[in-house]
């Protein structure tokens, strides 16, 4: 009886960790973006094997844009290109960020893009065109009343600062971090600047993984929304736009065992995150 009471007291005093998720999106980051950059720069991602690949096509096109690609992660649905946070039938879908807020979680969006850019907007906006900037700005203003949304220049520095702050918080959190310059510089076929952006993103990834490794409550998921530029094995751009190639996904931390599939749909990432955060 004494042993039972001791164990009861022990487990009641042992802290229960709520789950956190850090979703990191390298916009436009294809397989060859990683392998080519790793030829001349040591990358954390290149030293780690991806769990598998993600199929990125949208509801109405074999080649997704960033709006539909990010909505797949945010809402768990395939939608039309240019659509943000809505179904192909133009019905609003609840995003991970919105559900996170409802559950009382700290909710954060960090991006190197403008705040009305396609990827960050997919987590708070519901509209049939990513180019309706005035309407998206109104949705942004409402979202910022409840969640932390910030545009930054250097994602690696921001990751260190925000995770240092979160390390002292007992409130569970969901955070989306995007490096948009990988995509933008691939559109420009600017190989050097693409690499610089990917290196910054890679440093942010390592910071997030180090954070997760010190805790028992955090899962880090690294994805891309699509490949941009048709980068070849010989490290040459062949296009100035997106392609339909599969992209890698990586998982570290508490719930990495939930991710075992060699090929996933982008929408599957959403549902696995929901399982981690809101089970």
N, C-alpha and C positions, 0 to 999 in steps of 0.2 A: 504493500500500500504506500509506504514511504517513497519507494522508487517511482511509483506511478505519479505521486504528487510532485516529486522532483522534476520528472520529465515534463509534466504539464506546465509547471512554472517556467522551465527552461525554454520550451517552445513558445510560450506566450510572451516571453521577454525577448526572444530572437526577432530582430526586425524583419518585416515582410517587405520585400522590394516590389514596388509597382513597376510595370514594364514601360520602357521608353523605346522609341524608334527614331533613328536618324536615316532619312531617305536622301541619298546623294545622287544627283542627276548631272552627268557630264553631257551637256547638250551637244549632239552631233558626234559623240565619241564612239567611233567604230573600232573593230578589232585591230585594224592596222594603224589606227591613231596611237594605240597603246604600244604595239610591237615596234613600230617605226621610231617613236620617241625613245623607247627603251634601248635602242641601238646606240644612242649617244648620251643618254641620261639615265642614271639609276632610278627606277620607279618602284614604289611600293606595290602597285598593282601588278607589275610585271613579275614580281617575285612571288606572287600568290596566284594559285590556279583559280580561274573562274569556276563557279558552280555549274554554269551552263550558259545557254543562249536564250535570247528573247526575240520573239517575232513581233514586229512593230507595225504591221499594216493597219490602216484605219478602216472605218465602216464603209467608206465609199472610194477607197483608193489603195492600191498595192503599196504606195509610198505615202507614209504619214507626214503631216506637218507637225510642228511643235505643239500646236493647240490640241489636236486630237491625241497626240502621243502623251502629253502631260495629263489630259483628261482621263486617259486609260489608267494611269497610275493614281490619280486623285479620286476617281469615281468607280473604277472597276468595270467600265463599259467601253466598247468600241464606238466611237462617234465619228462624225464627218470632219474632214479637214476644215479648219478655221473655227470650228465650234469649241466653246469653252464651257465646261461644267454642265453640259446638256446632252441629252440623247439625240440620236438622229431625228427623232420626232419632235425635238425642241422642248422636251420636258426637263426641268432642272433635276440634277442628280446631287445627292449629298456627298460632299468631299471628305477625305480623311481629316482635313483641317477643321471642318465644321463639326464632324462627329467628335473630334478631340476636344473642341471647346465645350460641347454639350456634356462631355464626361468630366469636365473640370480640369483638364490637362493644360499645362502650359503649351502654347501652340506658336510655332515660330516658322517664318519663311525667310530664307536668305538667298539672295541672287546677285550676280554681277550684271544682270540685265536691268532695264527700267522696270519699275514695279507693275506697270501695265503690260509687260512683255507676256508672251504666250504661256511660258511655263509657270511662272508664279501665279498668273491670273487664273489658271485652271484650278487652283486650290481654293479660290474665294469667289470667282465670278461665274455667272450663268448667262451666256449670251451667244447668239448665233454667228458672231463674227469677231475675231480677235482684233479687227481693225476699227471697231466702234469704240474709239479711245475715250470719248467723253462719258459714255455709259459705264465703261469699265472703271474710270476714275471715280465715279459715284459709288460703285460697288466696293472699290478699294477703301474709300473713306469710311464706309460702314464697317468693313472688315477690320480696319486698323483700330477701331474702338475696342476690339476684343482680343485680337491676336497681334503678335509682333511681326511686322513685315518690313524688311529693310533691304535696300540696294547697297551693295558694297563694291569697292574697287578690287580688293584682294581677298579672295575667298579663303586662302590659307590663314591669313592673319585674323579674319573674322571668326573662323572655326575655333582658333585657340582662345580668343576672347570670350565668345559666347559659351563654349563648353567649360571654361574656367568658372564662369558665373553659375552655370547649371550644376556644377559639381557640388555646390553647397546647398542646393535646393532638394527638398523632400517631395516636391510635387512631380508626378510623372509628366513626361512631355512627348510631343511629336514635333519633329523638325524636318523641313525639306530644305536642302542646300543645293543650289544650282550654279554651275559654272557655264555661262552662256558664250564665252569667247571662243571656246573650242569650235562651236558651230559657226559663229560669225567669221572667224578667220579661215575656216574651211570653205565657206561660201566665197571668200576672197582668194582662195587658193594660196594663202599666205602661210607657208609651211612653218617658218620660224615662229611667228606669233601664235599659231595653233599650238606648237610645242610648249611655248611659254605658259599658255593658259592651261594646258593639260598638266604641266608640272605643278602649277599652283593648286590645281584640283587634287592632284595626287598627294600633295602635302596635307591638304585638308582631310583627305581620306585617312591618311596615317594618323592624324591628330584624333579623328573620331574613333578609329579602331583602338588607339591607345586608351582613350577614355572608356570605351566599352570593356577592354581587357582588365581594367582596374575595378570593375563593378560586376554585379550579378543581375543587372536589371536592364541592360541596353543591347539592342540589336542594330547593327549598321548594315544598310543595304545600298549597294552601289549599282547604278544602272545608266543606260543612255536612252534617250527618247527615239533616236534613229541614228543612222550614219549620214555624215555629210561629206561630199566631195569625191566620193568614189575612190578613196585612197587605196593604192595597190600595195602588194607585197614589196615592190621596189620603191615604195614611198613617193609615188607620183600621184598628184590629183588628176582625175579624169573627168570630173564634172564640177559645176559650181552650185549644185543643189543637193537635195537629199537623195538617198538611194533606199531600196527596200531590203538591204542586207540585214541579217540578224546581228544583234549586238550582245556583248557579254553582260552577265550579272554576277556580282560577288556578294557574299554575306559573311559577316563576322559577328561574334558576340553571343548573347544568351540563347537565342532561338535559331541559330544557324542550322540546327538539325531539321527544321521544318522545310528547308530548301534543299531538295535532292534531285529535282528533275533536270535532265540534260537540256530540255527545251521547254520554255514557258511562253504563254502569251503575256503581253505587257499587263493585261487586266489581272492576271494571276497574282502579280506582285501586290496589287491593291488588296486582294482578298486575304493573302497571307499576313499582311500588315494588320488588317482588321482582326485577324485571329490572335495576333500577338497582343495588340493594344486593348481590345474590347471583349475578350473572351469571358 
